[in-house]
Amino acid sequence: RSCDMGLGVPFNIASYALLTRLIAHVTGLKPGYFVHCMGDTHIYSNHVDALKVQLQREPRPFPKLIIKRAPENIEDFTLEDLELVGYAPHGKIQMDMAV
């Protein structure tokens, strides 16, 4: 699928990694690896400067996701079921959605 490196790919990585963890939790399985295959990978011209800023930032440790309960159905999760510990993001970098 098409891969917008500024906005789409980071969203996809976060959302599918979370989905993988939630499915594993509900089914009682150990989560494996999240593998993301990309095609038509691109950077929009109005994202170039923002991505240069992002590349200069020092990566920080990954936070830990704590899932507080195990509902029988994945659709029964609520935000209160999830806790993110040690999340220390850098400041926001503005990027407009390309259309």
KOLMITOR-799359 format. One record per residue (C-alpha): residue in one letter; x, y, z. Coordinates in steps of 0.1 Angstrom, whole numbers, plus 2048, in hexadecimal, padded with zeros to 3 digits. Example, Ala and Ser with C-alpha at 12.3 -4.5 7.8 and 13.67 -1.06 7.14 Angstrom:
<atoms>
a87B7D384Es8897F5847
</atoms>
This chain:
<atoms>
r800800800s80A8247FDc82083081Ad822854824m84185583Ag83887584Cl81686D859g80884C84Dv824834855p82983F87Af80383C87Fn80281986Fi81F80D884a80F8198A5s7EC80D89Dy7F57EB88Fa80E7E48ABl7F37EC8C4l7DA7D68B2t7F47B98B2r7F87BD8D8l7D27BE8DEi7CB79F8C9a7E778C8DAh7DA7978FCv7B678C8F5t7C176B8E6g7DB763901l7F77628E7k8197728E9p81B78E8D0g8357898B4y8457A289Ef8347BE88Bv8407BD867h8377DB851c83D7D682Cm83B7F7818g8357FF7F4d8338217E3t846830801h8478567FEi84D87780Fy837894806s84A8B47FDn8398C7819h8458AE833v86B8AF82Ad8758CA843a8618BA85Fl870898859k8938A7859v88C8B487Cq87F892886l89F881879q8B4897890r8A288C8AFe8B28728C7p89B8548CAr88D84E8ECp88682D8FEf86681B8F4p84A81E90Dk83A80091Dl8157F7915i8027E9932i7E17D892Ak7CD7D794Ar7B27BD942a7AA7A2929p7887A791Ae779789907n77579E8E7i78E7B68D8e7727CF8D2d76D7D28F8f78D7E38FFt78B80790Cl7A6822911e7A481B936d7B17F892Fl7D2805922e7EF817933l80E824923v82B82693Bg84B83A934y83E84C915a85486B911p84D8798EEh8608958DDg84C8B48D5k8338B58B8i8408BA895q8248C987Fm81D8B785Ed7FE8BE84Am7EA8A283Aa7F18A1815v7D389D7FE
</atoms>
